[in-house]
Amino acid sequence: MRFFPRLTLAIGMPGAYINHLISRLVHEKGCVILWPEQNIKVTDGKRFLTENLQNIEVHNIHKNIIRNFSSYNSDDLFCDYYPIPNPDDVFPGPKEFLSRFKWSSNVVVSDNLLLPFLHLWLPYAHKVYEIDSSEEEDLEALKKWTRGEKDVEELKRIRKVFAQRSQKALFEARVKPAVIIPNSRISQVTL
């Protein structure tokens, strides 16, 4: 039997200030983002860590799922359809990612594409924090992420897919309810 580290998932719609929460989890709870001696001198590795407090390898898992399980243009990471792969068919996936950490670690995972693939991560999660953001904040973030190349209606469809996939995964996993925190209260909530 393989033991995995304690996993905290920091999730939220695109406009959620997840990096603010992750900063608190790292500084106040000793959570880690990178595995020991992980090389971040890979494409976007340092940028994901410094700008978003995210591990590029989580993002790469999600990009590979889109590439390997989709029939549409896999260069478009923000779309209104995401594949729903069987967890056993995803390699490398969450199990392989988490096995890189010491079993005694407290790991925090987040990614801009985490919500569409939340069902893959929830079986390993000990705690889930969900940051609540407004539709306006979400659409503004999606507009930035897509470099303004999508119209508002398409951004609303993408937002709807993120919400539906998150709600479905949380319901089906039957995990303890996520700790829901509004953007405006991240700095005040007790972790």
MODELLER restraints for C-alpha pairs under 7 A, 6 or more apart:
rsr = mdl.restraints
at = mdl.atoms
rsr.add(forms.Gaussian(group=physical.xy_distance, feature=features.Distance(at['CA:3:A'], at['CA:103:A']), mean=6.09, stdev=0.5))
rsr.add(forms.Gaussian(group=physical.xy_distance, feature=features.Distance(at['CA:4:A'], at['CA:98:A']), mean=6.32, stdev=0.5))
rsr.add(forms.Gaussian(group=physical.xy_distance, feature=features.Distance(at['CA:4:A'], at['CA:99:A']), mean=6.37, stdev=0.5))
rsr.add(forms.Gaussian(group=physical.xy_distance, feature=features.Distance(at['CA:4:A'], at['CA:103:A']), mean=5.13, stdev=0.5))
rsr.add(forms.Gaussian(group=physical.xy_distance, feature=features.Distance(at['CA:5:A'], at['CA:98:A']), mean=6.83, stdev=0.5))
rsr.add(forms.Gaussian(group=physical.xy_distance, feature=features.Distance(at['CA:5:A'], at['CA:101:A']), mean=6.73, stdev=0.5))
rsr.add(forms.Gaussian(group=physical.xy_distance, feature=features.Distance(at['CA:5:A'], at['CA:102:A']), mean=6.51, stdev=0.5))
rsr.add(forms.Gaussian(group=physical.xy_distance, feature=features.Distance(at['CA:5:A'], at['CA:103:A']), mean=4.26, stdev=0.5))
rsr.add(forms.Gaussian(group=physical.xy_distance, feature=features.Distance(at['CA:5:A'], at['CA:104:A']), mean=5.58, stdev=0.5))
rsr.add(forms.Gaussian(group=physical.xy_distance, feature=features.Distance(at['CA:5:A'], at['CA:105:A']), mean=5.13, stdev=0.5))
rsr.add(forms.Gaussian(group=physical.xy_distance, feature=features.Distance(at['CA:5:A'], at['CA:106:A']), mean=6.03, stdev=0.5))
rsr.add(forms.Gaussian(group=physical.xy_distance, feature=features.Distance(at['CA:5:A'], at['CA:107:A']), mean=6.63, stdev=0.5))
rsr.add(forms.Gaussian(group=physical.xy_distance, feature=features.Distance(at['CA:6:A'], at['CA:105:A']), mean=6.33, stdev=0.5))
rsr.add(forms.Gaussian(group=physical.xy_distance, feature=features.Distance(at['CA:6:A'], at['CA:106:A']), mean=4.86, stdev=0.5))
rsr.add(forms.Gaussian(group=physical.xy_distance, feature=features.Distance(at['CA:6:A'], at['CA:107:A']), mean=6.04, stdev=0.5))
rsr.add(forms.Gaussian(group=physical.xy_distance, feature=features.Distance(at['CA:6:A'], at['CA:126:A']), mean=6.01, stdev=0.5))
rsr.add(forms.Gaussian(group=physical.xy_distance, feature=features.Distance(at['CA:7:A'], at['CA:106:A']), mean=6.08, stdev=0.5))
rsr.add(forms.Gaussian(group=physical.xy_distance, feature=features.Distance(at['CA:7:A'], at['CA:107:A']), mean=4.91, stdev=0.5))
rsr.add(forms.Gaussian(group=physical.xy_distance, feature=features.Distance(at['CA:7:A'], at['CA:108:A']), mean=5.87, stdev=0.5))
rsr.add(forms.Gaussian(group=physical.xy_distance, feature=features.Distance(at['CA:7:A'], at['CA:124:A']), mean=6.44, stdev=0.5))
rsr.add(forms.Gaussian(group=physical.xy_distance, feature=features.Distance(at['CA:7:A'], at['CA:125:A']), mean=4.80, stdev=0.5))
rsr.add(forms.Gaussian(group=physical.xy_distance, feature=features.Distance(at['CA:7:A'], at['CA:126:A']), mean=5.43, stdev=0.5))
rsr.add(forms.Gaussian(group=physical.xy_distance, feature=features.Distance(at['CA:7:A'], at['CA:127:A']), mean=6.78, stdev=0.5))
rsr.add(forms.Gaussian(group=physical.xy_distance, feature=features.Distance(at['CA:8:A'], at['CA:107:A']), mean=6.09, stdev=0.5))
rsr.add(forms.Gaussian(group=physical.xy_distance, feature=features.Distance(at['CA:8:A'], at['CA:108:A']), mean=4.70, stdev=0.5))
rsr.add(forms.Gaussian(group=physical.xy_distance, feature=features.Distance(at['CA:8:A'], at['CA:109:A']), mean=6.37, stdev=0.5))
rsr.add(forms.Gaussian(group=physical.xy_distance, feature=features.Distance(at['CA:8:A'], at['CA:125:A']), mean=5.78, stdev=0.5))
rsr.add(forms.Gaussian(group=physical.xy_distance, feature=features.Distance(at['CA:8:A'], at['CA:126:A']), mean=5.92, stdev=0.5))
rsr.add(forms.Gaussian(group=physical.xy_distance, feature=features.Distance(at['CA:8:A'], at['CA:127:A']), mean=4.82, stdev=0.5))
rsr.add(forms.Gaussian(group=physical.xy_distance, feature=features.Distance(at['CA:8:A'], at['CA:128:A']), mean=5.71, stdev=0.5))
rsr.add(forms.Gaussian(group=physical.xy_distance, feature=features.Distance(at['CA:9:A'], at['CA:108:A']), mean=5.79, stdev=0.5))
rsr.add(forms.Gaussian(group=physical.xy_distance, feature=features.Distance(at['CA:9:A'], at['CA:109:A']), mean=5.09, stdev=0.5))
rsr.add(forms.Gaussian(group=physical.xy_distance, feature=features.Distance(at['CA:9:A'], at['CA:110:A']), mean=6.19, stdev=0.5))
rsr.add(forms.Gaussian(group=physical.xy_distance, feature=features.Distance(at['CA:9:A'], at['CA:125:A']), mean=6.54, stdev=0.5))
rsr.add(forms.Gaussian(group=physical.xy_distance, feature=features.Distance(at['CA:9:A'], at['CA:127:A']), mean=6.39, stdev=0.5))
rsr.add(forms.Gaussian(group=physical.xy_distance, feature=features.Distance(at['CA:9:A'], at['CA:128:A']), mean=4.78, stdev=0.5))
rsr.add(forms.Gaussian(group=physical.xy_distance, feature=features.Distance(at['CA:9:A'], at['CA:129:A']), mean=6.22, stdev=0.5))
rsr.add(forms.Gaussian(group=physical.xy_distance, feature=features.Distance(at['CA:10:A'], at['CA:18:A']), mean=6.41, stdev=0.5))
rsr.add(forms.Gaussian(group=physical.xy_distance, feature=features.Distance(at['CA:10:A'], at['CA:108:A']), mean=6.95, stdev=0.5))
rsr.add(forms.Gaussian(group=physical.xy_distance, feature=features.Distance(at['CA:10:A'], at['CA:109:A']), mean=6.18, stdev=0.5))
rsr.add(forms.Gaussian(group=physical.xy_distance, feature=features.Distance(at['CA:10:A'], at['CA:110:A']), mean=5.28, stdev=0.5))
rsr.add(forms.Gaussian(group=physical.xy_distance, feature=features.Distance(at['CA:10:A'], at['CA:128:A']), mean=6.10, stdev=0.5))
rsr.add(forms.Gaussian(group=physical.xy_distance, feature=features.Distance(at['CA:10:A'], at['CA:129:A']), mean=4.98, stdev=0.5))
rsr.add(forms.Gaussian(group=physical.xy_distance, feature=features.Distance(at['CA:10:A'], at['CA:130:A']), mean=6.14, stdev=0.5))
rsr.add(forms.Gaussian(group=physical.xy_distance, feature=features.Distance(at['CA:11:A'], at['CA:18:A']), mean=6.89, stdev=0.5))
rsr.add(forms.Gaussian(group=physical.xy_distance, feature=features.Distance(at['CA:11:A'], at['CA:110:A']), mean=6.30, stdev=0.5))
rsr.add(forms.Gaussian(group=physical.xy_distance, feature=features.Distance(at['CA:11:A'], at['CA:115:A']), mean=6.90, stdev=0.5))
rsr.add(forms.Gaussian(group=physical.xy_distance, feature=features.Distance(at['CA:11:A'], at['CA:129:A']), mean=6.14, stdev=0.5))
rsr.add(forms.Gaussian(group=physical.xy_distance, feature=features.Distance(at['CA:11:A'], at['CA:130:A']), mean=4.86, stdev=0.5))
rsr.add(forms.Gaussian(group=physical.xy_distance, feature=features.Distance(at['CA:11:A'], at['CA:131:A']), mean=6.26, stdev=0.5))
rsr.add(forms.Gaussian(group=physical.xy_distance, feature=features.Distance(at['CA:12:A'], at['CA:18:A']), mean=6.93, stdev=0.5))
rsr.add(forms.Gaussian(group=physical.xy_distance, feature=features.Distance(at['CA:12:A'], at['CA:130:A']), mean=5.23, stdev=0.5))
rsr.add(forms.Gaussian(group=physical.xy_distance, feature=features.Distance(at['CA:12:A'], at['CA:131:A']), mean=4.77, stdev=0.5))
rsr.add(forms.Gaussian(group=physical.xy_distance, feature=features.Distance(at['CA:12:A'], at['CA:132:A']), mean=6.21, stdev=0.5))
rsr.add(forms.Gaussian(group=physical.xy_distance, feature=features.Distance(at['CA:13:A'], at['CA:133:A']), mean=6.57, stdev=0.5))
rsr.add(forms.Gaussian(group=physical.xy_distance, feature=features.Distance(at['CA:13:A'], at['CA:138:A']), mean=6.28, stdev=0.5))
rsr.add(forms.Gaussian(group=physical.xy_distance, feature=features.Distance(at['CA:13:A'], at['CA:162:A']), mean=6.89, stdev=0.5))
rsr.add(forms.Gaussian(group=physical.xy_distance, feature=features.Distance(at['CA:14:A'], at['CA:112:A']), mean=6.89, stdev=0.5))
rsr.add(forms.Gaussian(group=physical.xy_distance, feature=features.Distance(at['CA:14:A'], at['CA:138:A']), mean=4.81, stdev=0.5))
rsr.add(forms.Gaussian(group=physical.xy_distance, feature=features.Distance(at['CA:14:A'], at['CA:141:A']), mean=5.72, stdev=0.5))
rsr.add(forms.Gaussian(group=physical.xy_distance, feature=features.Distance(at['CA:14:A'], at['CA:142:A']), mean=6.30, stdev=0.5))
rsr.add(forms.Gaussian(group=physical.xy_distance, feature=features.Distance(at['CA:15:A'], at['CA:133:A']), mean=5.64, stdev=0.5))
rsr.add(forms.Gaussian(group=physical.xy_distance, feature=features.Distance(at['CA:15:A'], at['CA:137:A']), mean=4.52, stdev=0.5))
rsr.add(forms.Gaussian(group=physical.xy_distance, feature=features.Distance(at['CA:15:A'], at['CA:138:A']), mean=3.84, stdev=0.5))
rsr.add(forms.Gaussian(group=physical.xy_distance, feature=features.Distance(at['CA:15:A'], at['CA:141:A']), mean=5.25, stdev=0.5))
rsr.add(forms.Gaussian(group=physical.xy_distance, feature=features.Distance(at['CA:16:A'], at['CA:131:A']), mean=5.55, stdev=0.5))
rsr.add(forms.Gaussian(group=physical.xy_distance, feature=features.Distance(at['CA:16:A'], at['CA:132:A']), mean=6.08, stdev=0.5))
rsr.add(forms.Gaussian(group=physical.xy_distance, feature=features.Distance(at['CA:16:A'], at['CA:133:A']), mean=5.03, stdev=0.5))
rsr.add(forms.Gaussian(group=physical.xy_distance, feature=features.Distance(at['CA:16:A'], at['CA:183:A']), mean=6.20, stdev=0.5))
rsr.add(forms.Gaussian(group=physical.xy_distance, feature=features.Distance(at['CA:17:A'], at['CA:131:A']), mean=6.99, stdev=0.5))
rsr.add(forms.Gaussian(group=physical.xy_distance, feature=features.Distance(at['CA:17:A'], at['CA:183:A']), mean=5.95, stdev=0.5))
rsr.add(forms.Gaussian(group=physical.xy_distance, feature=features.Distance(at['CA:18:A'], at['CA:131:A']), mean=6.53, stdev=0.5))
rsr.add(forms.Gaussian(group=physical.xy_distance, feature=features.Distance(at['CA:19:A'], at['CA:52:A']), mean=5.47, stdev=0.5))
rsr.add(forms.Gaussian(group=physical.xy_distance, feature=features.Distance(at['CA:19:A'], at['CA:53:A']), mean=5.79, stdev=0.5))
rsr.add(forms.Gaussian(group=physical.xy_distance, feature=features.Distance(at['CA:20:A'], at['CA:186:A']), mean=6.98, stdev=0.5))
rsr.add(forms.Gaussian(group=physical.xy_distance, feature=features.Distance(at['CA:21:A'], at['CA:186:A']), mean=6.13, stdev=0.5))
rsr.add(forms.Gaussian(group=physical.xy_distance, feature=features.Distance(at['CA:22:A'], at['CA:53:A']), mean=6.77, stdev=0.5))
rsr.add(forms.Gaussian(group=physical.xy_distance, feature=features.Distance(at['CA:25:A'], at['CA:31:A']), mean=5.67, stdev=0.5))
rsr.add(forms.Gaussian(group=physical.xy_distance, feature=features.Distance(at['CA:26:A'], at['CA:32:A']), mean=6.13, stdev=0.5))
rsr.add(forms.Gaussian(group=physical.xy_distance, feature=features.Distance(at['CA:30:A'], at['CA:106:A']), mean=6.92, stdev=0.5))
rsr.add(forms.Gaussian(group=physical.xy_distance, feature=features.Distance(at['CA:31:A'], at['CA:106:A']), mean=4.74, stdev=0.5))
rsr.add(forms.Gaussian(group=physical.xy_distance, feature=features.Distance(at['CA:31:A'], at['CA:107:A']), mean=5.26, stdev=0.5))
rsr.add(forms.Gaussian(group=physical.xy_distance, feature=features.Distance(at['CA:31:A'], at['CA:108:A']), mean=5.94, stdev=0.5))
rsr.add(forms.Gaussian(group=physical.xy_distance, feature=features.Distance(at['CA:32:A'], at['CA:106:A']), mean=6.11, stdev=0.5))
rsr.add(forms.Gaussian(group=physical.xy_distance, feature=features.Distance(at['CA:32:A'], at['CA:107:A']), mean=4.88, stdev=0.5))
rsr.add(forms.Gaussian(group=physical.xy_distance, feature=features.Distance(at['CA:32:A'], at['CA:108:A']), mean=6.05, stdev=0.5))
rsr.add(forms.Gaussian(group=physical.xy_distance, feature=features.Distance(at['CA:33:A'], at['CA:54:A']), mean=6.61, stdev=0.5))
rsr.add(forms.Gaussian(group=physical.xy_distance, feature=features.Distance(at['CA:33:A'], at['CA:55:A']), mean=6.05, stdev=0.5))
rsr.add(forms.Gaussian(group=physical.xy_distance, feature=features.Distance(at['CA:33:A'], at['CA:107:A']), mean=5.97, stdev=0.5))
rsr.add(forms.Gaussian(group=physical.xy_distance, feature=features.Distance(at['CA:33:A'], at['CA:108:A']), mean=5.69, stdev=0.5))
rsr.add(forms.Gaussian(group=physical.xy_distance, feature=features.Distance(at['CA:33:A'], at['CA:109:A']), mean=6.74, stdev=0.5))
rsr.add(forms.Gaussian(group=physical.xy_distance, feature=features.Distance(at['CA:34:A'], at['CA:55:A']), mean=6.28, stdev=0.5))
rsr.add(forms.Gaussian(group=physical.xy_distance, feature=features.Distance(at['CA:35:A'], at['CA:100:A']), mean=5.90, stdev=0.5))
rsr.add(forms.Gaussian(group=physical.xy_distance, feature=features.Distance(at['CA:35:A'], at['CA:101:A']), mean=4.91, stdev=0.5))
rsr.add(forms.Gaussian(group=physical.xy_distance, feature=features.Distance(at['CA:36:A'], at['CA:101:A']), mean=6.66, stdev=0.5))
rsr.add(forms.Gaussian(group=physical.xy_distance, feature=features.Distance(at['CA:40:A'], at['CA:46:A']), mean=5.37, stdev=0.5))
rsr.add(forms.Gaussian(group=physical.xy_distance, feature=features.Distance(at['CA:44:A'], at['CA:56:A']), mean=6.80, stdev=0.5))
rsr.add(forms.Gaussian(group=physical.xy_distance, feature=features.Distance(at['CA:45:A'], at['CA:56:A']), mean=5.13, stdev=0.5))
rsr.add(forms.Gaussian(group=physical.xy_distance, feature=features.Distance(at['CA:48:A'], at['CA:54:A']), mean=5.28, stdev=0.5))
rsr.add(forms.Gaussian(group=physical.xy_distance, feature=features.Distance(at['CA:48:A'], at['CA:55:A']), mean=6.40, stdev=0.5))
rsr.add(forms.Gaussian(group=physical.xy_distance, feature=features.Distance(at['CA:48:A'], at['CA:56:A']), mean=5.94, stdev=0.5))
rsr.add(forms.Gaussian(group=physical.xy_distance, feature=features.Distance(at['CA:49:A'], at['CA:55:A']), mean=5.98, stdev=0.5))
rsr.add(forms.Gaussian(group=physical.xy_distance, feature=features.Distance(at['CA:54:A'], at['CA:109:A']), mean=6.91, stdev=0.5))
rsr.add(forms.Gaussian(group=physical.xy_distance, feature=features.Distance(at['CA:54:A'], at['CA:110:A']), mean=5.91, stdev=0.5))
rsr.add(forms.Gaussian(group=physical.xy_distance, feature=features.Distance(at['CA:54:A'], at['CA:111:A']), mean=6.19, stdev=0.5))
rsr.add(forms.Gaussian(group=physical.xy_distance, feature=features.Distance(at['CA:58:A'], at['CA:111:A']), mean=6.71, stdev=0.5))
rsr.add(forms.Gaussian(group=physical.xy_distance, feature=features.Distance(at['CA:59:A'], at['CA:111:A']), mean=6.02, stdev=0.5))
rsr.add(forms.Gaussian(group=physical.xy_distance, feature=features.Distance(at['CA:59:A'], at['CA:113:A']), mean=6.88, stdev=0.5))
rsr.add(forms.Gaussian(group=physical.xy_distance, feature=features.Distance(at['CA:61:A'], at['CA:92:A']), mean=6.64, stdev=0.5))
rsr.add(forms.Gaussian(group=physical.xy_distance, feature=features.Distance(at['CA:61:A'], at['CA:93:A']), mean=6.12, stdev=0.5))
rsr.add(forms.Gaussian(group=physical.xy_distance, feature=features.Distance(at['CA:62:A'], at['CA:113:A']), mean=6.55, stdev=0.5))
rsr.add(forms.Gaussian(group=physical.xy_distance, feature=features.Distance(at['CA:66:A'], at['CA:74:A']), mean=5.94, stdev=0.5))
rsr.add(forms.Gaussian(group=physical.xy_distance, feature=features.Distance(at['CA:66:A'], at['CA:82:A']), mean=6.94, stdev=0.5))
rsr.add(forms.Gaussian(group=physical.xy_distance, feature=features.Distance(at['CA:66:A'], at['CA:83:A']), mean=6.73, stdev=0.5))
rsr.add(forms.Gaussian(group=physical.xy_distance, feature=features.Distance(at['CA:67:A'], at['CA:74:A']), mean=5.15, stdev=0.5))
rsr.add(forms.Gaussian(group=physical.xy_distance, feature=features.Distance(at['CA:69:A'], at['CA:83:A']), mean=6.00, stdev=0.5))
rsr.add(forms.Gaussian(group=physical.xy_distance, feature=features.Distance(at['CA:70:A'], at['CA:83:A']), mean=6.08, stdev=0.5))
rsr.add(forms.Gaussian(group=physical.xy_distance, feature=features.Distance(at['CA:78:A'], at['CA:158:A']), mean=6.83, stdev=0.5))
rsr.add(forms.Gaussian(group=physical.xy_distance, feature=features.Distance(at['CA:79:A'], at['CA:158:A']), mean=5.62, stdev=0.5))
rsr.add(forms.Gaussian(group=physical.xy_distance, feature=features.Distance(at['CA:80:A'], at['CA:157:A']), mean=5.75, stdev=0.5))
rsr.add(forms.Gaussian(group=physical.xy_distance, feature=features.Distance(at['CA:80:A'], at['CA:158:A']), mean=4.56, stdev=0.5))
rsr.add(forms.Gaussian(group=physical.xy_distance, feature=features.Distance(at['CA:80:A'], at['CA:161:A']), mean=5.98, stdev=0.5))
rsr.add(forms.Gaussian(group=physical.xy_distance, feature=features.Distance(at['CA:82:A'], at['CA:116:A']), mean=6.53, stdev=0.5))
rsr.add(forms.Gaussian(group=physical.xy_distance, feature=features.Distance(at['CA:87:A'], at['CA:120:A']), mean=5.82, stdev=0.5))
rsr.add(forms.Gaussian(group=physical.xy_distance, feature=features.Distance(at['CA:94:A'], at['CA:120:A']), mean=6.80, stdev=0.5))
rsr.add(forms.Gaussian(group=physical.xy_distance, feature=features.Distance(at['CA:94:A'], at['CA:121:A']), mean=6.05, stdev=0.5))
rsr.add(forms.Gaussian(group=physical.xy_distance, feature=features.Distance(at['CA:115:A'], at['CA:162:A']), mean=5.68, stdev=0.5))
rsr.add(forms.Gaussian(group=physical.xy_distance, feature=features.Distance(at['CA:115:A'], at['CA:165:A']), mean=6.35, stdev=0.5))
rsr.add(forms.Gaussian(group=physical.xy_distance, feature=features.Distance(at['CA:115:A'], at['CA:166:A']), mean=5.26, stdev=0.5))
rsr.add(forms.Gaussian(group=physical.xy_distance, feature=features.Distance(at['CA:116:A'], at['CA:162:A']), mean=5.74, stdev=0.5))
rsr.add(forms.Gaussian(group=physical.xy_distance, feature=features.Distance(at['CA:116:A'], at['CA:165:A']), mean=5.43, stdev=0.5))
rsr.add(forms.Gaussian(group=physical.xy_distance, feature=features.Distance(at['CA:116:A'], at['CA:166:A']), mean=6.73, stdev=0.5))
rsr.add(forms.Gaussian(group=physical.xy_distance, feature=features.Distance(at['CA:118:A'], at['CA:166:A']), mean=6.43, stdev=0.5))
rsr.add(forms.Gaussian(group=physical.xy_distance, feature=features.Distance(at['CA:118:A'], at['CA:169:A']), mean=6.17, stdev=0.5))
rsr.add(forms.Gaussian(group=physical.xy_distance, feature=features.Distance(at['CA:119:A'], at['CA:169:A']), mean=4.95, stdev=0.5))
rsr.add(forms.Gaussian(group=physical.xy_distance, feature=features.Distance(at['CA:122:A'], at['CA:173:A']), mean=6.68, stdev=0.5))
rsr.add(forms.Gaussian(group=physical.xy_distance, feature=features.Distance(at['CA:128:A'], at['CA:178:A']), mean=4.86, stdev=0.5))
rsr.add(forms.Gaussian(group=physical.xy_distance, feature=features.Distance(at['CA:128:A'], at['CA:179:A']), mean=6.29, stdev=0.5))
rsr.add(forms.Gaussian(group=physical.xy_distance, feature=features.Distance(at['CA:129:A'], at['CA:178:A']), mean=5.38, stdev=0.5))
rsr.add(forms.Gaussian(group=physical.xy_distance, feature=features.Distance(at['CA:129:A'], at['CA:179:A']), mean=4.73, stdev=0.5))
rsr.add(forms.Gaussian(group=physical.xy_distance, feature=features.Distance(at['CA:129:A'], at['CA:180:A']), mean=6.04, stdev=0.5))
rsr.add(forms.Gaussian(group=physical.xy_distance, feature=features.Distance(at['CA:130:A'], at['CA:178:A']), mean=5.94, stdev=0.5))
rsr.add(forms.Gaussian(group=physical.xy_distance, feature=features.Distance(at['CA:130:A'], at['CA:179:A']), mean=5.87, stdev=0.5))
rsr.add(forms.Gaussian(group=physical.xy_distance, feature=features.Distance(at['CA:130:A'], at['CA:180:A']), mean=4.72, stdev=0.5))
rsr.add(forms.Gaussian(group=physical.xy_distance, feature=features.Distance(at['CA:130:A'], at['CA:181:A']), mean=6.18, stdev=0.5))
rsr.add(forms.Gaussian(group=physical.xy_distance, feature=features.Distance(at['CA:131:A'], at['CA:180:A']), mean=5.82, stdev=0.5))
rsr.add(forms.Gaussian(group=physical.xy_distance, feature=features.Distance(at['CA:131:A'], at['CA:181:A']), mean=4.86, stdev=0.5))
rsr.add(forms.Gaussian(group=physical.xy_distance, feature=features.Distance(at['CA:131:A'], at['CA:182:A']), mean=5.60, stdev=0.5))
rsr.add(forms.Gaussian(group=physical.xy_distance, feature=features.Distance(at['CA:131:A'], at['CA:183:A']), mean=6.18, stdev=0.5))
rsr.add(forms.Gaussian(group=physical.xy_distance, feature=features.Distance(at['CA:132:A'], at['CA:180:A']), mean=6.63, stdev=0.5))
rsr.add(forms.Gaussian(group=physical.xy_distance, feature=features.Distance(at['CA:132:A'], at['CA:181:A']), mean=5.79, stdev=0.5))
rsr.add(forms.Gaussian(group=physical.xy_distance, feature=features.Distance(at['CA:132:A'], at['CA:182:A']), mean=4.46, stdev=0.5))
rsr.add(forms.Gaussian(group=physical.xy_distance, feature=features.Distance(at['CA:132:A'], at['CA:183:A']), mean=5.90, stdev=0.5))
rsr.add(forms.Gaussian(group=physical.xy_distance, feature=features.Distance(at['CA:133:A'], at['CA:182:A']), mean=6.33, stdev=0.5))
rsr.add(forms.Gaussian(group=physical.xy_distance, feature=features.Distance(at['CA:133:A'], at['CA:183:A']), mean=5.89, stdev=0.5))
rsr.add(forms.Gaussian(group=physical.xy_distance, feature=features.Distance(at['CA:139:A'], at['CA:155:A']), mean=6.30, stdev=0.5))
rsr.add(forms.Gaussian(group=physical.xy_distance, feature=features.Distance(at['CA:142:A'], at['CA:155:A']), mean=6.51, stdev=0.5))
